[in-house]
Amino acid sequence: MYRDAFDRASYTGKGLIDIDAFLTCLDHRFPEGQVLSHDLLEGEYLHTGLAGDCPVLDSAPQSALAYYRRLHRWTRGDWQTLPWLRKTVRNEFAQRVENPLSALSKWKILDNLRRSLVPVALVLALMLGACGAGRVFWPGAALALAVSVEGVLFQALACFLRRGRRGTVHYRTK
């Protein structure tokens, strides 16, 4: 979505990097042990590029428990980026420094936080729908419907914004 709409890719923890440039740009930028998942922050600091014709696939978790453990870790990491919505952030030495992230980068952080709340919103919507009828049912049903079609709407928007550019292959078996 971000690549298609804004021509800005998001780093996902896999790819080719120049280690020296990586260490130079990120040296002492983050508080030690305070951010579990750096992918989004690192990509925004380093201005990630996208090579859509070089697929790099992550292995799928081997069990449902492994999937939920990974999701829990990723969600915790997303919430640990919350301080980067401010004008200043703390570095490794606990000093306040100016936050270099753009408005779009901050929006990506907010979008990750929103995405992490989708399962909670679905459960609440289902509880509202199950516990009542009439006035209570319809808001819950509307919320569940909105959350359910969110992914489809974003994909449709991305296709519209792509306008003739070659599509990105997300998964291929051969």
C-alpha positions in Angstrom: 0.0 0.0 0.0 2.7 2.5 1.0 4.8 1.7 -2.0 1.9 2.1 -4.4 0.5 5.2 -2.8 3.6 7.1 -1.8 6.5 5.3 -3.5 7.9 4.5 -0.1 8.6 0.8 0.8 8.6 -0.6 4.3 11.4 -2.7 5.6 10.3 -6.1 6.8 13.5 -7.5 8.3 14.6 -9.3 5.2 16.7 -7.9 2.4 20.1 -6.8 1.4 21.8 -4.1 3.4 25.1 -2.4 3.6 26.2 -3.3 7.1 28.6 -0.3 7.5 25.9 2.2 6.4 23.4 0.4 8.6 25.6 0.7 11.7 26.7 4.3 10.9 23.1 5.5 10.5 21.7 3.7 13.5 24.6 3.9 15.9 23.2 4.8 19.4 19.8 5.8 17.9 17.6 3.5 20.0 17.4 3.1 23.8 19.1 -0.2 24.7 16.6 -3.0 25.3 13.5 -0.7 24.9 12.4 -1.7 21.4 11.8 -5.4 20.7 11.2 -5.0 17.0 13.2 -2.4 15.1 12.1 -3.3 11.5 9.7 -0.3 10.9 12.0 2.2 12.7 15.2 0.9 11.0 13.5 1.1 7.6 12.2 4.6 8.1 15.6 5.8 9.4 17.4 4.2 6.4 14.8 4.9 3.7 14.1 1.4 2.5 14.0 0.6 -1.2 12.0 -2.1 -2.8 13.3 -4.7 -5.3 10.0 -6.4 -6.3 11.6 -8.9 -8.6 13.8 -10.5 -5.8 11.4 -12.5 -3.6 12.5 -13.1 0.0 10.1 -15.3 1.8 9.7 -15.9 5.5 9.0 -19.4 6.7 5.6 -20.0 8.2 5.3 -21.0 11.9 5.1 -24.7 12.3 2.1 -24.6 14.7 -0.8 -22.3 15.8 1.0 -21.8 19.1 4.2 -20.7 17.3 2.1 -18.3 15.1 0.5 -16.7 18.1 3.8 -16.4 19.9 5.3 -14.6 16.9 2.2 -12.4 16.6 2.4 -11.5 20.3 6.1 -10.6 19.9 5.4 -8.5 16.8 2.5 -6.7 18.5 4.7 -5.9 21.6 7.3 -4.5 19.2 4.7 -2.4 17.4 3.6 -0.8 20.7 7.2 -0.1 21.7 7.4 2.2 18.7 4.8 4.5 20.3 7.4 7.1 21.6 8.4 7.7 17.9 5.1 9.6 17.4 6.5 12.4 19.5 8.7 15.3 18.4 11.6 14.0 20.4 12.8 10.5 21.3 15.4 9.0 23.6 18.6 7.6 22.2 20.8 4.8 23.7 22.1 7.3 26.3 18.6 8.3 27.4 19.1 11.8 25.9 16.2 13.4 24.2 16.9 14.1 20.6 14.8 15.4 17.7 12.7 12.6 16.1 13.8 12.4 12.4 10.8 10.5 11.2 8.4 12.0 8.6 4.7 12.3 8.9 4.3 9.3 6.7 6.6 7.2 8.9 4.6 8.2 11.9 1.4 7.2 10.1 3.0 3.8 9.4 3.5 3.4 13.2 -0.1 4.4 13.8 -1.3 2.0 11.1 0.6 -0.9 12.8 -1.0 0.0 16.1 -4.4 0.1 14.5 -3.8 -3.3 12.9 -2.8 -4.8 16.3 -6.2 -3.7 17.7 -8.2 -5.4 14.9 -8.6 -8.8 16.7 -9.7 -7.0 19.9 -12.2 -4.9 18.0 -13.6 -8.1 16.3 -14.1 -9.8 19.6 -15.8 -6.8 21.1 -18.0 -6.5 18.1 -19.0 -10.1 18.3 -19.7 -9.8 22.0 -21.9 -6.7 21.4 -23.8 -8.6 18.7 -24.2 -11.7 20.8 -25.3 -9.9 24.0 -28.0 -7.7 22.5 -30.3 -7.1 19.7 -31.6 -4.0 18.1 -29.7 -0.9 19.0 -26.7 -2.9 20.4 -26.5 -5.4 17.6 -26.2 -3.0 14.7 -23.2 -1.0 15.9 -21.4 -4.3 16.6 -22.3 -5.8 13.3 -21.2 -2.6 11.5 -17.9 -2.7 13.3 -17.3 -6.4 12.5 -18.1 -5.8 8.9 -15.8 -2.7 8.6 -12.9 -4.6 10.2 -13.6 -7.6 8.0 -13.5 -5.7 4.7 -10.6 -3.4 5.7 -8.0 -5.6 4.0 -10.0 -5.9 0.8 -10.5 -2.1 0.6 -6.8 -1.4 1.1 -5.9 -3.9 -1.6 -8.4 -2.3 -4.0 -7.0 1.1 -3.2 -3.4 -0.1 -3.8 -4.5 -1.6 -7.2 -6.1 1.7 -8.2 -3.0 3.7 -7.1 -0.7 1.3 -9.0 -2.3 2.3 -12.4 -0.5 0.1 -14.8 2.7 -0.4 -12.9 3.7 -4.0 -12.6 2.0 -5.7 -9.6 3.9 -7.1 -6.7 4.0 -10.8 -6.2 3.4 -11.6 -2.6 3.7 -15.4 -2.8 4.6 -17.8 -5.5 5.2 -21.6 -5.2 7.6 -21.8 -8.2 
